Amino acid sequence: MRQQGELTKFNYNQDGYSSFYIKDSHGLEFKTINSNLINLVTSQLQKTLEGRKFEFE
């Protein structure tokens, strides 16, 4: 899965500037630069992608 590889390379440490941004079909937006939240979201996404990959194999 391409997304999984890119996710493992994602740099969300506090030394740099990272942001997490989502937008829905109604134009509502959520954005954060909180590295702890970004870490939690990317970690959970990584676990989910690994699980889905396992299901397809």
Secondary structure, DSSP 8 states (H G I E B T S, - for coil): -HHHHHHHH----TTS---EEEE-TTS-EEEE--HHHHHHHHHHHHHHHHHHHHHH-
